[in-house]
């Protein structure tokens, strides 16, 4: 049973803003929401993490509504090098012992 | 400093053989995670260690899979009597604490396992 849901793929052009949304209806009270980026043949790399409202760092912003049942990763001005798979991760389970990545969103940035 | 390392980077084995995959986490990281990623698919959570203990092993795909961690450091994932469906990249990650505390996971490069 999938715990998170993301679009399978998205296309964009260089310089555009990209927003990727993840649904996580079963998120627990103490869970954080974390987004990772994965390039082919590499392990995932941390992008951003948040608990509620909005978080911003040097590469992305994360928007989390009050009910926390979804989150949106925003990449401000994408470049070709942002072509990758993006995963959202939430801790699931009463004892926080299981972690589910979303199916991932394949972002294809075109010139 | 050194990141998470995994060995071997590639492993080709015959169906029915046992394999052992190793993960060396970042020094001082108390939490360690194993994931499986089949070709073109997302990450499948296998098991999580806090220190040397794995509170929940139900994520392991079958009883042919086992994992241990010693000295709050190195971890090994063992697959007995390998099957072709075990072919995948096995990723290890570590973090300062458990995910419930909002800690970032640092991933290793993975071990690509091919079962012939």
Backbone of each chain as ProteinMPNN parsed JSONL, in Angstrom:
{"seq_chain_A": "XXXXXXXXXXXXXXXXXXXXXXXXXXXXXXXXXXXXXXXXXXXXXXXXXXXXXXXXXXXXXXXXXXXXXXXXXXXXXXXXXXXXXXXXXXXXXXXXXXXXXXXXXXXXXXX", "coords_chain_A": {"N_chain_A": [[0.855, -1.177, 0.0], [0.769, 2.017, -1.015], [2.257, 4.809, 0.538], [2.803, 7.37, -0.091], [2.176, 9.625, -2.779], [3.101, 10.671, -5.958], [3.41, 12.636, -9.005], [4.283, 10.8, -11.929], [6.016, 11.765, -13.899], [7.429, 14.868, -15.117], [7.707, 17.633, -17.323], [9.822, 20.38, -18.156], [11.18, 23.641, -18.949], [14.356, 25.222, -19.278], [15.057, 27.711, -16.829], [12.487, 28.014, -15.928], [10.056, 27.884, -13.222], [9.519, 25.07, -11.206], [7.102, 22.992, -9.774], [6.541, 20.34, -7.656], [4.306, 18.061, -6.389], [3.545, 16.105, -3.526], [1.525, 13.636, -2.134], [0.541, 12.649, 1.085], [-1.343, 11.163, 2.912], [-1.393, 9.646, 5.24], [0.327, 10.678, 7.082], [2.096, 10.956, 10.138], [1.865, 12.523, 13.389], [4.4, 13.313, 14.362], [6.032, 13.139, 12.178], [8.503, 14.205, 9.835], [8.834, 15.815, 6.644], [10.647, 15.062, 3.871], [12.624, 15.807, 1.053], [14.298, 14.324, -1.683], [16.854, 14.129, -4.189], [17.725, 12.299, -7.062], [20.214, 11.236, -9.221], [20.985, 9.325, -12.199], [22.447, 6.169, -11.497], [23.427, 6.925, -9.024], [23.275, 7.405, -5.43], [20.424, 8.738, -3.626], [20.161, 12.283, -2.88], [19.954, 14.652, -0.325], [17.603, 17.323, -0.412], [15.758, 19.185, 0.827], [13.97, 19.804, 3.879], [11.061, 19.72, 5.972], [8.529, 20.586, 8.446], [6.102, 21.958, 8.848], [4.251, 24.626, 7.26], [6.314, 26.828, 5.535], [9.495, 26.247, 4.117], [12.687, 27.345, 3.182], [15.661, 27.016, 1.309], [18.941, 27.302, -0.143], [18.558, 26.092, -2.592], [15.907, 25.279, -3.02], [12.353, 25.496, -2.247], [9.942, 24.523, 0.184], [6.631, 23.796, 0.556], [4.096, 23.361, 2.883], [0.881, 22.534, 3.685], [-1.582, 23.369, 6.246], [-2.9, 20.998, 7.124], [-1.049, 19.087, 6.552], [-1.16, 16.959, 4.791], [-0.133, 16.899, 2.322], [2.651, 17.983, 0.328], [4.668, 20.431, -1.326], [7.316, 20.666, -3.462], [9.332, 23.222, -4.579], [11.22, 24.312, -7.217], [13.113, 26.974, -8.102], [14.3, 28.198, -10.553], [14.89, 26.249, -12.964], [17.595, 24.294, -14.33], [19.341, 22.495, -16.942], [20.808, 20.631, -15.546], [19.228, 19.951, -13.45], [17.67, 17.896, -14.174], [16.412, 14.929, -13.123], [15.382, 12.388, -10.762], [12.932, 12.987, -8.355], [12.189, 12.512, -4.998], [9.799, 12.238, -2.375], [9.821, 11.811, 1.132], [8.397, 10.4, 3.976], [8.191, 9.641, 7.424], [6.586, 6.705, 8.549], [4.346, 5.039, 10.623], [3.692, 3.97, 13.94], [5.878, 3.743, 15.594], [7.807, 4.98, 14.193], [9.436, 3.41, 12.601], [9.449, 2.663, 10.004], [10.042, 3.759, 6.731], [8.893, 5.495, 3.982], [9.553, 6.086, 0.694], [8.3, 8.125, -1.91], [7.021, 7.18, -5.145], [8.525, 8.592, -6.805], [9.291, 11.369, -8.923], [10.023, 11.921, -12.187], [11.823, 14.412, -13.435], [12.2, 16.225, -16.329], [14.203, 18.439, -17.798], [14.206, 20.699, -20.376], [16.124, 22.315, -22.999]], "CA_chain_A": [[0.0, 0.0, 0.0], [1.614, 3.199, -1.149], [2.041, 5.792, 1.568], [2.936, 8.679, -0.718], [1.828, 9.646, -4.195], [3.676, 11.773, -6.722], [3.301, 12.432, -10.455], [5.357, 9.951, -12.435], [6.992, 12.565, -14.641], [7.104, 16.254, -15.443], [8.619, 18.29, -18.258], [9.963, 21.815, -17.962], [12.224, 24.273, -19.737], [15.33, 25.965, -18.487], [14.648, 29.018, -16.343], [11.137, 27.997, -15.376], [9.833, 27.369, -11.874], [8.875, 23.755, -11.214], [6.468, 22.595, -8.513], [6.22, 18.912, -7.598], [3.489, 17.825, -5.196], [3.503, 14.756, -2.972], [0.416, 13.41, -1.204], [0.878, 11.721, 2.179], [-2.527, 11.249, 3.773], [-1.208, 8.911, 6.494], [1.451, 11.246, 7.831], [1.901, 10.956, 11.592], [2.06, 13.821, 14.025], [5.804, 13.66, 14.544], [6.811, 12.917, 10.96], [8.998, 15.268, 8.982], [8.736, 15.582, 5.209], [11.966, 15.298, 3.305], [12.727, 15.602, -0.397], [15.608, 13.907, -2.163], [17.111, 14.162, -5.633], [18.573, 11.174, -7.461], [20.704, 11.155, -10.592], [21.227, 7.92, -12.576], [23.606, 5.442, -10.954], [23.881, 7.526, -7.776], [22.324, 7.384, -4.334], [19.683, 9.989, -3.458], [20.823, 13.367, -2.17], [19.023, 15.512, 0.391], [17.343, 18.66, -0.941], [15.118, 20.069, 1.775], [13.134, 19.116, 4.857], [10.199, 20.617, 6.726], [7.467, 19.996, 9.259], [4.868, 22.657, 8.472], [4.308, 25.939, 6.604], [7.241, 26.977, 4.415], [10.93, 26.198, 4.38], [13.452, 27.722, 1.992], [17.121, 27.007, 1.393], [19.59, 27.9, -1.306], [18.214, 25.417, -3.847], [14.497, 24.964, -3.178], [11.4, 25.83, -1.188], [9.008, 23.446, 0.505], [5.375, 24.339, 1.065], [3.323, 22.328, 3.571], [-0.352, 23.131, 4.201], [-1.843, 23.156, 7.671], [-3.258, 19.61, 7.436], [0.186, 18.32, 6.301], [-1.433, 15.754, 4.003], [0.596, 17.008, 1.062], [3.734, 18.964, 0.346], [5.069, 20.829, -2.669], [8.696, 21.085, -3.668], [9.428, 24.253, -5.602], [12.557, 24.608, -7.729], [12.823, 28.308, -8.644], [14.694, 28.411, -11.955], [15.593, 24.999, -13.225], [18.562, 24.194, -15.415], [19.427, 21.137, -17.481], [21.394, 19.757, -14.523], [18.189, 19.567, -12.494], [17.019, 16.685, -14.68], [16.668, 13.896, -12.118], [14.171, 11.889, -10.11], [12.723, 13.647, -7.062], [11.399, 11.676, -4.093], [9.452, 12.735, -1.048], [9.94, 10.782, 2.156], [7.834, 10.681, 5.287], [8.224, 8.508, 8.337], [5.248, 6.155, 8.714], [4.3, 4.007, 11.64], [3.615, 4.506, 15.301], [7.197, 3.77, 16.207], [8.711, 5.635, 13.252], [10.42, 2.433, 12.187], [9.366, 2.402, 8.577], [10.148, 4.998, 5.972], [8.44, 5.264, 2.631], [9.786, 7.049, -0.368], [7.3, 8.126, -2.963], [7.448, 6.496, -6.366], [9.455, 9.477, -7.473], [8.874, 12.147, -10.09], [11.118, 12.128, -13.144], [11.781, 15.759, -14.006], [12.989, 16.358, -17.548], [14.355, 19.855, -18.138], [14.59, 20.854, -21.773], [16.768, 23.604, -23.293]], "C_chain_A": [[0.892, 1.228, 0.0], [1.254, 4.216, -0.083], [2.16, 7.206, 1.04], [2.64, 8.545, -2.202], [2.402, 10.881, -4.845], [3.369, 11.558, -8.194], [4.5, 11.639, -10.954], [6.429, 10.763, -13.138], [6.472, 13.977, -14.874], [8.139, 16.769, -16.434], [8.665, 19.779, -17.952], [11.04, 22.337, -18.904], [13.15, 25.04, -18.816], [14.781, 27.331, -18.081], [13.261, 29.063, -15.742], [11.146, 27.552, -13.924], [9.082, 26.042, -11.986], [8.332, 23.454, -9.829], [6.062, 21.138, -8.59], [5.49, 18.654, -6.29], [3.487, 16.355, -4.814], [2.329, 14.674, -2.002], [0.823, 12.381, -0.17], [-0.223, 11.793, 3.225], [-2.316, 10.618, 5.143], [-0.079, 9.468, 7.353], [1.112, 11.304, 9.322], [2.32, 12.295, 12.188], [3.522, 14.247, 14.075], [6.658, 13.5, 13.284], [7.283, 14.227, 10.352], [8.817, 14.844, 7.531], [10.069, 15.986, 4.6], [11.941, 15.003, 1.811], [14.168, 15.293, -0.763], [15.64, 13.977, -3.685], [18.021, 12.993, -5.976], [18.916, 11.259, -8.941], [20.959, 9.682, -10.916], [22.522, 7.389, -11.983], [24.202, 6.107, -9.709], [22.842, 7.307, -6.694], [21.597, 8.712, -4.233], [20.469, 11.008, -2.634], [19.763, 14.272, -1.57], [18.866, 16.866, -0.299], [16.846, 19.581, 0.157], [14.219, 19.259, 2.696], [12.294, 20.13, 5.614], [9.169, 19.858, 7.528], [6.118, 20.648, 8.933], [5.219, 24.007, 7.851], [5.331, 25.943, 5.47], [8.685, 26.949, 4.896], [11.639, 26.562, 3.081], [14.931, 27.576, 2.273], [17.677, 27.514, 0.067], [19.189, 27.26, -2.626], [16.72, 25.245, -4.063], [13.672, 25.559, -2.044], [10.451, 24.653, -1.018], [7.784, 24.072, 1.156], [4.549, 23.193, 1.648], [2.068, 22.974, 4.129], [-0.6, 22.728, 5.644], [-2.179, 21.703, 8.009], [-2.103, 18.638, 7.184], [-0.043, 17.061, 5.479], [-0.805, 15.814, 2.619], [1.75, 17.981, 1.269], [4.13, 19.252, -1.099], [6.497, 21.318, -2.66], [8.722, 22.083, -4.808], [10.886, 24.508, -5.953], [12.453, 25.895, -8.524], [13.144, 28.51, -10.12], [15.547, 27.218, -12.372], [16.579, 25.137, -14.389], [18.609, 22.742, -15.871], [19.934, 20.16, -16.424], [20.4, 19.373, -13.435], [17.378, 18.37, -12.985], [17.411, 15.513, -13.788], [15.312, 13.345, -11.663], [14.097, 12.495, -8.716], [11.764, 12.8, -6.224], [11.006, 12.461, -2.853], [9.443, 11.547, -0.083], [9.262, 11.254, 3.432], [8.006, 9.435, 6.148], [6.803, 8.028, 8.541], [5.297, 5.069, 9.765], [4.36, 4.608, 13.027], [4.995, 4.644, 15.936], [8.244, 4.356, 15.272], [9.791, 4.671, 12.763], [10.391, 2.114, 10.706], [9.324, 3.724, 7.829], [9.796, 4.721, 4.524], [8.826, 6.416, 1.724], [8.595, 6.998, -1.313], [7.845, 7.36, -4.163], [8.421, 7.351, -7.158], [8.847, 10.17, -8.677], [10.089, 12.39, -10.965], [10.937, 13.494, -13.779], [12.722, 15.827, -15.191], [13.033, 17.84, -17.923], [14.912, 19.966, -19.557], [15.217, 22.221, -22.015], [15.82, 24.571, -23.979]], "O_chain_A": [[1.679, 1.437, 0.924], [0.074, 4.46, 0.173], [1.666, 8.145, 1.665], [2.832, 7.485, -2.798], [2.222, 11.998, -4.358], [3.096, 10.432, -8.607], [5.61, 11.799, -10.446], [7.619, 10.484, -12.992], [5.271, 14.244, -14.836], [9.306, 16.382, -16.384], [7.666, 20.368, -17.538], [11.724, 21.562, -19.572], [12.769, 25.449, -17.719], [14.132, 28.016, -18.871], [12.894, 30.053, -15.109], [12.098, 26.931, -13.451], [8.135, 25.913, -12.762], [9.025, 23.64, -8.829], [5.32, 20.744, -9.49], [5.987, 18.986, -5.214], [3.434, 15.475, -5.673], [2.162, 15.545, -1.148], [1.392, 11.346, -0.516], [-0.059, 12.401, 4.282], [-2.978, 11.0, 6.108], [0.41, 8.788, 8.255], [-0.003, 11.652, 9.71], [3.032, 13.082, 11.565], [3.84, 15.415, 13.854], [7.871, 13.703, 13.326], [6.564, 15.225, 10.351], [8.665, 13.66, 7.232], [10.548, 17.103, 4.792], [11.301, 14.048, 1.37], [15.113, 15.891, -0.249], [14.615, 13.898, -4.363], [18.984, 12.724, -5.258], [18.036, 11.343, -9.798], [21.132, 8.874, -10.003], [23.549, 8.068, -11.97], [25.365, 5.871, -9.381], [21.673, 7.054, -6.987], [22.107, 9.725, -4.712], [21.315, 10.656, -1.812], [18.785, 14.618, -2.233], [19.847, 17.481, -0.716], [17.433, 20.636, 0.4], [13.764, 18.171, 2.343], [12.734, 21.25, 5.872], [8.954, 18.661, 7.332], [5.114, 19.956, 8.763], [6.363, 24.457, 7.923], [5.224, 25.143, 4.54], [9.043, 27.534, 5.918], [11.23, 26.129, 2.003], [15.41, 27.96, 3.34], [16.949, 28.089, -0.742], [19.455, 27.829, -3.685], [16.295, 25.078, -5.206], [14.196, 26.047, -1.043], [10.196, 23.895, -1.954], [7.88, 24.776, 2.161], [4.33, 22.179, 0.986], [2.164, 23.874, 4.964], [0.083, 21.861, 6.191], [-1.788, 21.216, 9.07], [-2.188, 17.474, 7.574], [0.81, 16.174, 5.473], [-0.936, 14.875, 1.833], [1.805, 18.704, 2.263], [3.948, 18.415, -1.982], [6.847, 22.258, -1.947], [8.191, 21.814, -5.886], [11.688, 24.873, -5.094], [11.763, 25.918, -9.543], [12.279, 28.972, -10.864], [16.759, 27.19, -12.157], [16.418, 25.965, -15.285], [17.994, 21.869, -15.259], [19.534, 18.996, -16.408], [20.715, 18.543, -12.582], [16.493, 17.889, -12.278], [18.583, 15.146, -13.704], [14.254, 13.781, -12.118], [15.087, 12.513, -7.986], [10.682, 12.425, -6.676], [11.792, 13.258, -2.341], [9.097, 10.426, -0.457], [9.513, 12.359, 3.911], [7.969, 8.311, 5.646], [5.895, 8.845, 8.692], [6.224, 4.259, 9.775], [5.005, 5.633, 13.249], [5.238, 5.56, 16.722], [9.442, 4.239, 15.532], [10.931, 5.076, 12.537], [11.234, 1.364, 10.215], [8.66, 4.674, 8.242], [10.348, 3.808, 3.911], [8.466, 7.568, 1.964], [7.966, 5.955, -1.488], [9.004, 6.946, -4.173], [9.069, 6.864, -8.085], [7.989, 9.613, -9.362], [11.068, 12.996, -10.53], [10.013, 13.709, -14.563], [13.908, 15.521, -15.069], [12.02, 18.419, -18.317], [15.954, 19.395, -19.88], [14.889, 23.184, -21.323], [16.208, 25.697, -24.292]]}, "seq_chain_B": "XXXXXXXXXXXXXXXXXXXXXXXXXXXXXXXXXXXXXXXXXXXXXXXXXXXXXXXXXXXXXXXXXXXXXXXXXXXXXXXXXXXXXXXXXXXXXXXXXXXXXXXXXXXXXXXXXXXX", "coords_chain_B": {"N_chain_B": [[34.734, 15.188, 5.252], [34.697, 11.542, 5.214], [32.206, 9.876, 3.314], [29.251, 7.774, 3.235], [30.094, 4.46, 2.646], [29.968, 1.615, 0.488], [30.28, -1.874, -0.105], [30.546, -4.879, -2.05], [30.9, -2.79, -5.019], [29.736, -3.792, -7.25], [28.109, -6.9, -7.761], [27.975, -10.062, -9.031], [26.214, -12.985, -9.096], [25.345, -16.473, -8.845], [22.154, -17.988, -9.121], [20.775, -19.183, -6.101], [23.051, -19.0, -4.582], [24.621, -17.535, -1.646], [24.868, -14.104, -0.631], [26.702, -11.321, 0.649], [26.382, -8.065, 1.667], [27.98, -5.0, 2.316], [28.011, -2.155, 4.476], [29.436, 0.878, 5.353], [28.878, 3.316, 7.547], [28.707, 6.933, 7.964], [30.995, 8.151, 10.311], [29.943, 8.247, 13.66], [27.255, 8.492, 13.122], [24.181, 7.436, 14.275], [21.983, 6.161, 13.266], [21.023, 3.838, 10.736], [20.208, 2.765, 7.474], [18.706, 0.498, 5.156], [17.924, 0.116, 1.74], [16.211, -1.023, -1.189], [16.47, -0.883, -4.684], [14.967, -1.481, -7.573], [15.531, -1.782, -11.1], [14.786, 1.169, -12.715], [12.83, 1.836, -10.904], [11.349, 3.082, -7.805], [12.609, 3.698, -4.426], [12.71, 1.062, -2.13], [12.034, 0.54, 1.138], [13.904, -1.362, 3.447], [15.063, -2.014, 6.048], [15.829, -0.59, 9.26], [18.243, 0.63, 11.477], [18.737, 1.608, 14.789], [21.353, 2.545, 16.541], [22.667, -0.562, 17.337], [20.394, -1.975, 17.035], [17.503, -3.241, 15.396], [14.397, -2.192, 15.262], [12.148, -3.077, 13.859], [11.655, -5.564, 11.624], [10.042, -6.16, 9.563], [10.018, -5.111, 7.04], [11.836, -6.434, 5.483], [12.103, -8.444, 2.569], [11.781, -11.268, 2.528], [12.325, -14.342, 4.423], [14.82, -14.998, 3.61], [16.396, -12.872, 3.69], [18.525, -11.04, 5.797], [19.849, -8.846, 8.299], [22.449, -7.161, 10.027], [24.033, -5.15, 12.532], [26.977, -3.949, 13.929], [28.872, -2.655, 16.7], [27.784, -0.153, 16.504], [28.365, 0.708, 14.002], [29.549, -0.591, 11.206], [27.42, -2.332, 8.904], [25.856, -5.303, 7.718], [24.128, -6.744, 5.059], [22.582, -9.651, 4.366], [21.812, -11.991, 1.913], [20.324, -14.976, 1.445], [20.407, -17.941, -0.541], [20.013, -16.8, -3.188], [17.734, -15.323, -5.522], [16.562, -14.64, -8.854], [14.862, -12.455, -8.796], [15.932, -10.953, -6.832], [17.752, -9.295, -7.897], [19.007, -6.084, -8.065], [19.729, -2.655, -7.098], [21.238, -2.138, -4.053], [20.898, 0.078, -1.531], [22.461, 1.923, 1.018], [22.069, 4.036, 3.836], [22.87, 6.625, 6.201], [22.283, 8.449, 9.267], [22.35, 11.153, 11.713], [20.468, 10.733, 13.701], [17.308, 9.105, 14.224], [14.678, 9.206, 11.731], [12.424, 10.366, 12.753], [13.265, 12.459, 14.23], [13.82, 14.23, 12.357], [16.161, 14.03, 10.808], [18.643, 14.28, 8.267], [19.259, 11.913, 5.748], [22.167, 10.359, 4.6], [23.312, 8.993, 1.704], [24.935, 6.045, 0.446], [26.843, 4.888, -2.447], [25.709, 2.583, -3.353], [25.204, -0.969, -3.955], [25.308, -2.905, -6.755], [23.506, -5.658, -7.474], [23.458, -8.598, -9.279], [21.718, -11.384, -10.168], [22.21, -14.361, -11.679]], "CA_chain_B": [[34.964, 13.861, 5.791], [34.278, 10.43, 4.384], [30.781, 9.627, 3.258], [28.842, 6.384, 3.385], [30.692, 3.599, 1.634], [29.358, 0.301, 0.364], [31.071, -2.821, -0.879], [31.217, -4.431, -3.268], [30.091, -1.884, -5.836], [28.986, -4.683, -8.125], [28.197, -8.31, -7.401], [27.255, -10.979, -9.904], [26.191, -14.279, -8.432], [24.457, -17.458, -9.433], [20.947, -18.306, -8.361], [20.966, -20.161, -5.052], [24.207, -18.669, -3.75], [24.438, -16.495, -0.635], [25.691, -12.906, -0.813], [26.789, -10.431, 1.799], [26.626, -6.688, 1.253], [28.513, -4.281, 3.46], [27.819, -0.708, 4.518], [30.166, 1.619, 6.379], [28.197, 4.618, 7.641], [29.511, 8.067, 8.403], [31.362, 7.985, 11.706], [29.11, 8.986, 14.604], [25.834, 8.387, 12.796], [23.588, 6.356, 15.065], [20.94, 5.486, 12.494], [21.474, 3.256, 9.47], [19.043, 2.309, 6.709], [18.916, -0.257, 3.917], [16.866, 0.211, 0.747], [16.406, -1.752, -2.443], [15.935, -0.152, -5.838], [14.977, -2.24, -8.821], [15.81, -0.968, -12.278], [13.727, 2.078, -13.145], [11.784, 1.97, -9.889], [11.668, 3.875, -6.632], [13.311, 3.052, -3.324], [11.92, 0.203, -1.255], [12.649, 0.475, 2.46], [14.097, -2.729, 3.933], [15.27, -2.107, 7.49], [16.404, 0.593, 9.897], [18.926, 0.372, 12.734], [19.067, 2.681, 15.723], [22.438, 1.833, 17.209], [22.803, -1.911, 16.79], [19.093, -2.636, 17.094], [16.518, -3.011, 14.334], [13.118, -2.364, 15.964], [11.112, -3.682, 13.031], [12.28, -6.226, 10.482], [8.991, -6.62, 8.662], [10.266, -4.606, 5.698], [12.666, -7.372, 4.725], [11.19, -9.09, 1.621], [11.527, -12.667, 2.86], [13.235, -14.829, 5.469], [16.163, -15.182, 3.058], [17.1, -11.61, 3.943], [18.818, -10.701, 7.18], [20.779, -7.727, 8.426], [22.947, -6.912, 11.362], [24.935, -4.014, 12.683], [27.824, -4.132, 15.109], [29.679, -1.519, 17.131], [27.114, 1.053, 16.032], [29.101, 1.13, 12.823], [29.332, -1.332, 9.965], [26.243, -3.181, 8.791], [25.861, -6.245, 6.609], [22.853, -7.275, 4.581], [22.843, -10.972, 3.811], [20.725, -12.62, 1.162], [20.598, -16.4, 1.286], [19.738, -18.643, -1.659], [19.559, -15.69, -4.031], [16.826, -15.553, -6.641], [16.709, -13.618, -9.883], [14.104, -11.266, -8.419], [16.723, -10.16, -5.887], [18.608, -8.388, -8.669], [18.632, -4.689, -7.793], [20.751, -1.893, -6.401], [20.968, -2.067, -2.624], [21.421, 1.343, -1.049], [22.585, 2.119, 2.456], [22.129, 5.437, 4.24], [23.014, 6.82, 7.639], [21.934, 9.783, 9.744], [22.712, 11.38, 13.105], [19.45, 10.122, 14.54], [16.216, 8.559, 13.455], [13.972, 10.158, 10.888], [11.425, 11.061, 13.547], [13.877, 13.696, 14.708], [14.036, 15.104, 11.223], [17.553, 14.014, 10.384], [18.955, 14.017, 6.879], [19.928, 10.656, 5.438], [23.263, 10.426, 3.64], [23.306, 7.728, 1.001], [26.107, 5.516, -0.213], [26.694, 4.735, -3.902], [24.935, 1.392, -3.656], [25.77, -2.214, -4.497], [24.467, -3.458, -7.817], [23.489, -7.127, -7.391], [22.876, -9.293, -10.421], [21.605, -12.822, -9.934], [22.05, -15.026, -12.981]], "C_chain_B": [[34.439, 12.781, 4.87], [32.771, 10.275, 4.451], [30.469, 8.188, 3.556], [29.497, 5.567, 2.271], [30.021, 2.234, 1.651], [30.283, -0.596, -0.462], [30.36, -4.165, -0.952], [30.345, -3.437, -4.032], [29.211, -2.673, -6.794], [29.182, -6.115, -7.665], [27.343, -9.116, -8.366], [27.339, -12.354, -9.258], [25.23, -15.208, -9.159], [23.263, -17.71, -8.521], [21.243, -19.404, -7.344], [22.157, -19.892, -4.147], [23.832, -17.604, -2.712], [25.339, -15.302, -0.957], [25.633, -12.056, 0.445], [27.179, -9.05, 1.308], [27.007, -5.882, 2.491], [28.259, -2.792, 3.333], [28.635, -0.134, 5.665], [29.567, 3.016, 6.471], [29.189, 5.731, 7.984], [29.767, 7.927, 9.898], [30.494, 8.858, 12.61], [27.629, 8.946, 14.307], [25.238, 7.186, 13.52], [22.556, 5.552, 14.283], [21.482, 5.008, 11.154], [20.28, 2.606, 8.781], [19.503, 1.499, 5.498], [17.674, -0.106, 3.038], [17.22, -0.67, -0.439], [15.781, -0.93, -3.562], [16.081, -1.012, -7.084], [15.091, -1.273, -9.993], [14.592, -0.13, -12.66], [12.623, 2.304, -12.138], [12.265, 2.815, -8.724], [12.37, 3.064, -5.57], [12.333, 2.286, -2.443], [12.65, 0.068, 0.073], [12.743, -0.975, 2.922], [14.15, -2.799, 5.466], [15.995, -0.865, 7.979], [17.022, 0.164, 11.219], [19.047, 1.676, 13.509], [20.12, 2.087, 16.655], [22.594, 0.488, 16.53], [21.477, -2.654, 16.708], [18.204, -2.242, 15.914], [15.144, -3.264, 14.942], [12.07, -3.138, 15.166], [11.751, -4.264, 11.786], [11.255, -6.644, 9.437], [9.153, -6.098, 7.242], [11.15, -5.501, 4.852], [11.76, -8.24, 3.858], [10.843, -10.534, 1.961], [12.51, -13.097, 3.937], [14.617, -15.165, 4.916], [17.029, -13.952, 3.314], [17.329, -11.444, 5.447], [19.823, -9.563, 7.208], [21.222, -7.618, 9.862], [23.86, -5.7, 11.342], [25.702, -4.215, 13.975], [28.608, -2.862, 15.414], [29.105, -0.191, 16.727], [27.839, 1.621, 14.819], [28.67, 0.28, 11.639], [28.085, -2.2, 10.045], [26.413, -4.107, 7.59], [24.438, -6.687, 6.317], [23.168, -8.584, 3.884], [21.605, -11.494, 3.11], [21.115, -14.073, 0.932], [19.823, -16.945, 0.086], [19.15, -17.618, -2.643], [18.683, -16.168, -5.184], [16.999, -14.412, -7.651], [15.962, -12.345, -9.524], [14.821, -10.413, -7.379], [17.642, -9.173, -6.608], [18.111, -6.956, -8.517], [19.883, -3.965, -7.311], [20.328, -1.797, -4.94], [21.698, -0.848, -2.066], [21.414, 1.372, 0.469], [22.642, 3.619, 2.726], [22.344, 5.51, 5.744], [22.616, 8.243, 8.001], [22.307, 9.906, 11.221], [21.733, 10.688, 14.031], [18.365, 9.571, 13.649], [15.448, 9.632, 12.711], [12.943, 10.938, 11.683], [11.959, 12.37, 14.099], [14.221, 14.624, 13.55], [15.463, 15.142, 10.744], [17.723, 13.624, 8.93], [19.666, 12.688, 6.738], [20.989, 10.893, 4.372], [23.392, 9.039, 3.013], [24.685, 7.355, 0.477], [25.839, 5.331, -1.698], [25.918, 3.492, -4.3], [25.784, 0.204, -4.096], [24.801, -2.746, -5.535], [24.593, -4.977, -7.79], [22.783, -7.692, -8.612], [22.888, -10.781, -10.133], [21.295, -13.499, -11.261], [21.198, -16.287, -12.881]], "O_chain_B": [[33.805, 13.076, 3.857], [32.143, 10.506, 5.484], [31.314, 7.454, 4.07], [29.453, 5.946, 1.101], [29.566, 1.762, 2.692], [30.965, -0.143, -1.38], [29.653, -4.547, -0.02], [29.169, -3.27, -3.708], [28.09, -2.273, -7.106], [30.268, -6.502, -7.236], [26.142, -8.881, -8.5], [28.425, -12.821, -8.915], [24.417, -14.778, -9.977], [23.374, -17.647, -7.297], [21.869, -20.414, -7.664], [22.269, -20.479, -3.071], [22.856, -16.872, -2.879], [26.437, -15.469, -1.49], [24.655, -12.072, 1.193], [28.184, -8.886, 0.617], [26.435, -6.058, 3.567], [28.286, -2.232, 2.237], [28.541, -0.596, 6.802], [29.738, 3.818, 5.554], [30.361, 5.475, 8.258], [28.852, 7.618, 10.661], [30.327, 10.053, 12.363], [26.82, 9.329, 15.152], [25.728, 6.064, 13.395], [22.289, 4.395, 14.607], [22.294, 5.683, 10.52], [19.446, 1.975, 9.429], [20.542, 1.777, 4.899], [16.54, -0.186, 3.51], [18.382, -1.014, -0.656], [14.704, -0.356, -3.404], [17.186, -1.235, -7.579], [14.778, -0.089, -9.87], [13.507, -0.66, -12.898], [11.593, 2.894, -12.463], [13.429, 3.211, -8.659], [12.691, 1.893, -5.774], [11.278, 2.794, -2.064], [13.761, -0.46, 0.124], [11.779, -1.732, 2.805], [13.391, -3.536, 6.095], [16.681, -0.182, 7.219], [16.408, -0.573, 11.99], [19.411, 2.713, 12.956], [19.808, 1.218, 17.47], [22.647, 0.401, 15.304], [21.443, -3.832, 16.351], [18.16, -1.084, 15.498], [14.754, -4.418, 15.124], [11.2, -3.784, 15.749], [12.328, -3.533, 10.981], [11.576, -7.403, 8.523], [8.493, -6.592, 6.328], [11.207, -5.344, 3.632], [10.742, -8.731, 4.346], [9.722, -10.976, 1.707], [13.403, -12.343, 4.322], [15.498, -15.574, 5.672], [18.25, -13.999, 3.168], [16.431, -11.681, 6.255], [20.56, -9.35, 6.245], [20.479, -7.937, 10.79], [24.378, -5.287, 10.305], [25.132, -4.607, 14.993], [28.961, -2.098, 14.515], [29.831, 0.796, 16.612], [27.919, 2.834, 14.63], [27.556, 0.421, 11.135], [27.739, -2.729, 11.101], [27.028, -3.747, 6.587], [23.655, -6.967, 7.225], [23.936, -8.616, 2.922], [20.498, -11.444, 3.645], [22.128, -14.356, 0.292], [18.738, -16.469, -0.248], [17.943, -17.59, -2.885], [18.869, -17.254, -5.734], [17.524, -13.35, -7.317], [16.386, -11.256, -9.91], [14.393, -9.3, -7.073], [18.243, -8.308, -5.971], [16.952, -6.652, -8.8], [20.944, -4.565, -7.137], [19.197, -1.419, -4.634], [22.924, -0.75, -2.118], [20.476, 0.902, 1.113], [23.199, 4.378, 1.933], [22.036, 4.565, 6.47], [22.61, 9.132, 7.15], [22.548, 8.906, 11.897], [22.134, 10.115, 15.044], [18.505, 9.576, 12.426], [15.554, 10.819, 13.021], [12.619, 12.069, 11.32], [11.192, 13.284, 14.4], [14.837, 15.672, 13.742], [15.937, 16.192, 10.31], [17.027, 12.743, 8.426], [20.568, 12.37, 7.513], [20.732, 11.551, 3.364], [23.56, 8.041, 3.714], [25.49, 8.213, 0.116], [24.729, 5.589, -2.164], [25.511, 3.356, -5.453], [26.92, 0.356, -4.545], [23.633, -3.004, -5.244], [25.666, -5.519, -8.055], [21.657, -7.311, -8.932], [23.942, -11.367, -9.885], [20.262, -13.246, -11.882], [20.969, -16.959, -13.886]]}, "name": "protein", "num_of_chains": 2, "seq": "XXXXXXXXXXXXXXXXXXXXXXXXXXXXXXXXXXXXXXXXXXXXXXXXXXXXXXXXXXXXXXXXXXXXXXXXXXXXXXXXXXXXXXXXXXXXXXXXXXXXXXXXXXXXXXXXXXXXXXXXXXXXXXXXXXXXXXXXXXXXXXXXXXXXXXXXXXXXXXXXXXXXXXXXXXXXXXXXXXXXXXXXXXXXXXXXXXXXXXXXXXXXXXXXXXXXXXXXXXXXXXXXXXX"}
